[in-house]
């Protein structure tokens, strides 16, 4: 059997055309997407680092953003207490809760 999550049946997935490969704390950065008007949330999920069946590095955070002419203006986390330095998956979610495919982004 092949599992398909329920959110994939709520319409097309939003698309991230471009995002920076690296950002710094508190930086505003641009995410290019043709779906900007329909985006409700932007999130970061830290890449996993599992040892002994436990992931000490697990992190998830919502990001503040605004819609611009060519996409989204997103604000990076303020500091390393919110999101320690490293690589994260950047997602955008539309009004139906459908997430995009992730873009990998490094925070330093």
C-alpha positions in Angstrom: 0.0 0.0 0.0 1.0 3.6 -0.5 0.1 6.2 2.1 -1.2 9.6 0.9 -1.8 12.2 3.7 -5.3 13.7 3.8 -4.0 17.2 3.1 -2.9 16.2 -0.4 -6.6 15.8 -1.3 -7.4 19.4 -0.4 -6.1 20.9 -3.7 -2.8 21.7 -5.4 0.3 22.2 -3.3 1.7 25.7 -3.2 5.1 26.0 -4.9 8.3 27.7 -3.7 10.1 28.9 -6.8 13.1 30.4 -5.0 14.4 30.9 -1.5 17.8 31.9 -0.2 20.2 29.0 0.6 21.3 30.8 3.8 19.9 33.4 6.2 20.9 35.1 9.4 18.9 35.8 12.6 16.3 38.5 12.3 16.9 38.9 8.6 14.0 39.6 6.2 14.2 37.4 3.2 12.2 36.8 0.0 10.4 33.6 -0.9 9.3 33.6 -4.5 6.0 31.8 -5.1 3.2 32.1 -7.6 0.8 31.3 -4.8 1.6 34.3 -2.5 -2.0 35.6 -2.2 -3.2 32.2 -0.9 -0.4 31.6 1.7 -1.5 31.5 5.3 1.5 30.2 7.1 5.3 29.9 6.8 7.3 27.4 8.9 10.7 26.0 9.6 11.4 22.4 10.6 14.9 21.5 11.6 16.5 18.5 9.8 16.5 15.5 12.1 19.4 14.1 14.0 18.3 10.9 15.6 20.4 9.0 18.1 19.1 6.1 20.3 15.6 6.6 18.9 15.4 10.2 20.2 15.8 13.4 18.2 17.3 16.1 20.5 17.6 18.6 17.7 13.9 18.6 16.8 12.6 22.1 16.2 9.5 23.7 14.6 8.7 27.3 14.4 6.1 29.5 12.6 7.6 32.6 10.9 6.1 36.1 10.4 5.6 37.1 6.8 3.9 39.5 4.5 2.8 39.2 0.9 4.8 41.2 -1.7 4.5 41.7 -5.4 6.6 38.7 -6.3 6.1 36.4 -3.3 6.6 36.6 0.4 8.7 38.8 2.7 9.6 36.4 5.6 11.3 37.3 8.9 13.9 34.8 10.1 13.8 33.7 13.8 15.3 36.4 16.2 18.0 34.2 17.7 19.5 30.8 18.3 17.3 30.1 21.3 14.3 29.9 19.0 16.1 28.1 16.2 19.7 26.9 16.8 22.1 27.4 13.9 21.9 24.7 11.2 19.8 23.5 8.3 16.0 23.6 8.2 13.2 22.8 5.9 11.2 25.8 4.8 7.5 25.2 4.1 4.7 27.5 3.0 1.1 26.5 3.6 -2.0 27.6 1.8 -5.5 28.5 3.2 -6.5 24.8 3.0 -3.5 23.8 5.1 -1.7 22.1 2.2 2.1 22.5 2.5 4.6 23.0 -0.3 7.5 20.8 -0.9 10.4 21.9 1.4 13.3 24.1 0.5 16.4 23.5 2.6 17.7 26.7 4.2 20.7 27.3 6.6 20.4 29.7 9.5 23.6 31.1 11.0 
